[in-house]
């Protein structure tokens, strides 16, 4: 259980750095307003999907089964 909490802390630090770096690099690219917003939203959406997947895996390691697409057994 402790290793899961430490893993979540490391994940939050790593993803926070990725978001910060992505926003800093996105500010350097001269894009028009609609395109910059679209890229920013897609970056955040990608990170949310990654976070949810990693959380489901870490909770599975802690003994809490989290059903998600592909593990429900429905075909």
Secondary structure as UniProt FT lines:
FT   HELIX           2..28
FT   HELIX           33..61
FT   TURN            62..63
FT   TURN            69..70
//
